């Protein structure tokens, strides 16, 4: 079973396209944060905003979206 479910995720974003873009971008940020841990720098990227059982960065980002911890805006 996939968690969080897609229908739950779509309640917090405008479309499936937005979901994919936001989740992928946040997963890259989480990945960069974990690489910075080894280098001893913590400046640029936020740590994961949720406690996750998964070690997959995309799953972590989807859980953040599901809980409403990620907000986004469209550039004008």
URGI-V222624 format. One record per backbone hydrogen bond with DSSP energy under -0.5 kcal/mol. CO is the residue of the C=O (numbers start at 1). NH is the residue of the N-H. If there is no record, write none. Layout:
# URGI-V222624
CO:NH
CO:NH
This chain:
# URGI-V222624
5:9
6:10
8:11
9:12
15:19
16:20
17:21
18:22
19:23
20:24
21:25
22:26
23:27
24:28
25:29
26:30
27:31
28:32
29:33
30:34
31:35
32:36
33:37
34:38
35:39
36:40
36:41
50:52
56:60
57:61
58:62
59:63
60:64
61:65
62:66
63:67
64:69
64:70
65:68
69:71
